[in-house]
């Protein structure tokens, strides 16, 4: 009996050590985290089915402004029950595989170049075929007005989508 308790105690100690040594495993993703762009063609179809634009944040891992855009604007927008857009993040400085709007495989870095996203953060507004629906928002200009810029671009995108419907 003593051996069983000792073994159980050791297992509990190991479990506690693992939890203490690997806090990242027990923490949820940050509240402002965005869904990663993996298949833009599928994301555009999803957005079209909802009648909303696909909003893509072109970001970099070392970009504090990108984090601010996600935390203060796009993160809350993406989690809103009646979200006016489907929101994805694409890392300009990574070479992860991405399916583009035409269904071709490329890398996130190459796709960013193709879309002419040169600065981070850049927010683009895409229709079902990947076409631009509004002017991109480049950088984090005039923080007090950023929400208004974002709202205006999303509204313009939604209006253009409505006009395209047969």
C-alpha positions in Angstrom: 0.0 0.0 0.0 2.8 2.4 0.8 4.3 1.8 -2.7 1.0 2.7 -4.4 0.8 6.0 -2.5 4.4 6.8 -3.2 3.9 6.0 -6.9 0.8 8.2 -7.0 2.6 11.0 -5.2 5.4 10.8 -7.6 3.1 10.9 -10.6 1.3 13.9 -9.1 4.6 15.6 -8.6 5.6 14.9 -12.2 2.3 16.2 -13.5 2.6 19.4 -11.4 6.2 19.9 -12.7 5.1 19.5 -16.3 2.3 22.0 -15.8 4.7 24.5 -14.2 7.4 23.9 -16.7 5.2 24.2 -19.8 2.7 27.0 -19.1 2.1 27.5 -22.8 0.5 24.1 -23.0 -2.2 25.1 -20.5 -2.9 28.6 -21.7 -5.6 29.3 -24.3 -4.7 31.4 -27.3 -4.7 35.1 -26.6 -8.2 36.7 -26.8 -7.0 38.8 -29.8 -5.7 35.9 -31.8 -7.0 35.6 -35.3 -7.6 32.5 -37.4 -4.6 31.9 -39.6 -5.1 32.1 -43.4 -4.6 28.6 -44.7 -7.1 28.3 -47.6 -8.1 31.8 -48.9 -10.3 30.3 -51.6 -12.3 28.5 -49.0 -12.3 31.5 -46.7 -13.6 33.7 -49.6 -16.4 31.2 -50.3 -17.3 31.2 -46.6 -17.4 35.0 -46.6 -19.5 35.0 -49.7 -22.0 32.5 -48.3 -22.4 34.9 -45.3 -22.6 37.9 -47.6 -19.6 39.6 -46.0 -16.1 40.5 -47.2 -13.0 38.5 -46.3 -10.7 40.8 -44.3 -7.1 39.7 -44.2 -4.5 41.2 -41.9 -1.0 40.9 -43.5 1.3 40.9 -40.4 4.8 40.1 -39.2 5.8 38.3 -36.1 7.9 41.2 -34.8 5.2 43.9 -35.5 3.8 45.5 -32.3 1.4 47.5 -34.4 0.0 44.3 -35.8 -0.7 43.1 -32.3 -2.4 46.4 -31.5 -4.7 46.0 -34.6 -5.5 42.4 -33.6 -6.1 43.2 -29.9 -8.1 46.4 -30.3 -9.9 45.9 -33.6 -9.8 42.7 -35.6 -9.8 40.3 -32.7 -13.1 41.7 -31.2 -14.6 42.0 -34.7 -13.8 38.4 -35.6 -15.5 37.1 -32.4 -18.7 39.3 -32.7 -21.8 37.1 -33.2 -23.0 39.1 -36.1 -19.5 39.8 -37.5 -19.6 42.0 -40.6 -16.6 40.1 -42.1 -14.7 36.9 -42.0 -11.2 37.8 -40.6 -8.0 36.0 -41.2 -4.3 36.7 -40.5 -1.5 36.0 -43.0 2.1 36.3 -41.8 4.2 38.1 -44.4 7.5 36.8 -42.9 6.7 33.1 -42.9 6.8 30.5 -45.6 3.8 28.5 -44.4 1.8 26.9 -47.2 -1.3 28.9 -48.2 -3.9 28.2 -50.9 -4.5 31.4 -52.8 -7.8 32.6 -54.2 -7.4 30.6 -57.4 -6.9 27.4 -55.4 -3.1 27.2 -56.0 -0.6 26.4 -53.3 2.0 29.1 -52.5 3.7 30.4 -49.3 2.4 33.2 -47.1 5.5 35.3 -47.9 5.1 34.8 -51.7 1.3 35.5 -51.5 1.9 38.7 -49.6 4.3 39.9 -52.3 1.7 38.9 -55.0 -0.9 41.0 -53.2 1.7 43.9 -52.9 1.4 43.9 -49.1 4.8 45.5 -48.3 4.3 47.0 -44.9 2.9 45.5 -41.7 0.2 45.8 -40.7 -1.8 45.9 -43.9 -5.5 45.1 -43.9 -7.1 44.1 -47.2 -10.8 43.6 -48.0 -11.5 40.8 -50.5 -14.5 39.5 -52.4 -15.4 35.9 -53.3 -12.8 35.9 -56.2 -10.1 37.6 -54.2 -10.7 41.0 -55.8 -10.2 44.1 -53.7 -13.5 45.6 -52.4 -12.0 48.6 -50.7 -8.6 50.4 -50.4 -6.2 48.6 -48.0 -5.4 50.1 -44.7 -1.7 50.3 -44.5 0.0 50.8 -41.1 -1.7 51.9 -37.9 -2.4 55.5 -38.8 -4.2 57.9 -36.5 -5.1 55.5 -33.8 -8.1 57.6 -32.7 -9.6 57.1 -36.2 -8.5 53.5 -37.0 -11.9 52.0 -36.0 -13.6 54.5 -38.3 -11.3 53.6 -41.2 -12.0 49.9 -40.6 -15.7 50.4 -40.4 -15.8 52.5 -43.5 -13.8 50.0 -45.5 -16.0 47.1 -44.3 -19.2 49.0 -45.2 -17.8 49.9 -48.6 -16.9 46.2 -49.1 -20.4 45.1 -48.1 -22.0 47.6 -50.4 -19.9 46.4 -53.3 -20.8 42.8 -52.5 -24.5 43.7 -52.5 -24.2 45.4 -55.9 -22.6 42.2 -57.4 -25.6 40.0 -56.4 -27.7 39.0 -59.4 
